Amino acid sequence: MDIDLDKLTLRELQQESTRALLTQDGTSVGISKYNKKAHHNSQLWYKAVLQDYIDKYGGLPKEVGPAKDIVLFSEKLGC
């Protein structure tokens, strides 16, 4: 699936990368690879997380894979 991550809003990048990270190794070792890909740039960091997820599962976390059933607290509040 070809997903243009540049078309996602900042909030969508944050929410989708959060879902993806909740299904991965959340230790400093597990997330350090993203720090190397996007040094001091949070939007590139979110996109790197999402690209790894998309490569593994074939779509955005809210749509496919183990993250599709995750409901974020902010969504429960309507944010």
N, C-alpha and C positions, 0 to 999 in steps of 0.2 A: 504494500500500500504506500502510495506516495503522498506524504503529508507535508505541507508547507508550514513549518513552525513559525515562520516570520509573519504569518497571518493571524496568529493567536495574540490576544491582548496580554499585557503583562500579568493581569490577574489570572487568566487562563493558564499561562505558563507556570505560575506559582501553584495553582491548584493541581494541575496535571502532574507536575514534577513531584509534588507532595505525595500524591497517590502512588506514583512509581517508586519513590524512595521507601515507602512503607512496605514494599514487597521485596526490598533488596537488603544487602548487608549494610546496616546503618552505622557501622563502626567507622572510626577515622580512617582505617585502612580501606574499607569499602568505598568510601566517598572521596578519597584522595585523588582518584583518577580524574574526577570532574574538576578538581582544583587545578590540575595540570592542564586541562583542556581550556579552561576559562579563568585564568588568573585575574582576580579582581574585577570580574564582570559578571554580575548576577544573571543577566539575561542569557548570556552565552552558557552559563552554568546550568540554568534550567533547561535550555535546549539540548545540552549534552546529555543530561539525565534522560530527557524524553527520547532522544534519538536512540540511546541504548535500549530503552524499553520498546520502542517501535521496531527496532531491528530484531529483538527477541520475540515479541508477541504479535507484530503485524499491525498495530494500531495504537491509538491513544489509550491511556490507562482507564479513562471513563468508559471505553467501549469494549475492550478485549483484555484477556489475561486475568491474572489474580487480583488486579486492582479495580476491576470493573464494578465490584460490589461495595467498594469503600465509599462511605459517605463522610465527608469532612464536617467537622464541627461548625465551621463558618457557613456551610450549606444548610445545616439544621437551623441556624439562626436567620437564614435568608440573606446572608451577605454575599 
